[in-house]
């Protein structure tokens, strides 16, 4: 995570935090309602697209 944080900005690191929260609280713990998951989808999609562009995958 430190390497990513050094290469990216604070906004992207916050997106990573939201993604981790969604993964843990939504998937593992099943504590999130669908509307809570939908709220974060645009930021998560942006983070996935950013990761793809950096890694060169599609």
C-alpha positions in Angstrom: 0.0 0.0 0.0 2.8 2.4 0.7 4.2 2.1 -2.8 0.7 2.8 -4.2 0.2 5.7 -1.9 3.6 7.2 -2.9 2.6 7.0 -6.6 -1.0 8.2 -6.3 -2.7 11.1 -4.7 -4.7 11.3 -1.5 -8.0 10.9 -3.4 -7.0 7.6 -4.7 -5.8 6.4 -1.3 -9.3 7.4 0.1 -10.9 5.4 -2.7 -8.8 2.4 -1.7 -10.0 2.8 1.9 -13.6 2.8 0.7 -13.0 -0.2 -1.4 -11.5 -2.1 1.6 -14.4 -1.0 3.8 -16.9 -2.3 1.2 -15.0 -5.6 0.9 -14.9 -6.2 4.6 -18.2 -4.8 5.8 -20.2 -5.7 2.7 -18.8 -9.1 1.7 -17.2 -10.7 4.8 -19.4 -9.2 7.5 -22.6 -8.6 5.4 -23.4 -5.5 7.4 -24.1 -3.1 4.5 -27.4 -2.5 2.8 -27.6 -2.4 -1.0 -28.0 1.4 -1.0 -24.8 1.7 1.0 -23.0 -0.4 -1.6 -24.4 1.5 -4.5 -23.3 4.8 -3.1 -19.6 3.8 -3.4 -19.7 2.1 -6.8 -18.7 5.1 -8.9 -15.5 5.6 -6.8 -14.7 2.0 -6.9 -15.2 1.7 -10.6 -12.9 4.7 -11.0 -10.3 3.0 -8.9 -10.5 -0.2 -10.8 -10.1 1.7 -14.1 -7.1 3.6 -12.7 -5.5 0.3 -11.6 -6.1 -1.1 -15.1 -4.5 1.9 -16.8 -1.4 1.7 -14.5 -1.0 -2.0 -15.0 -1.7 -1.9 -18.7 -4.5 -4.4 -18.5 -8.0 -4.0 -19.9 
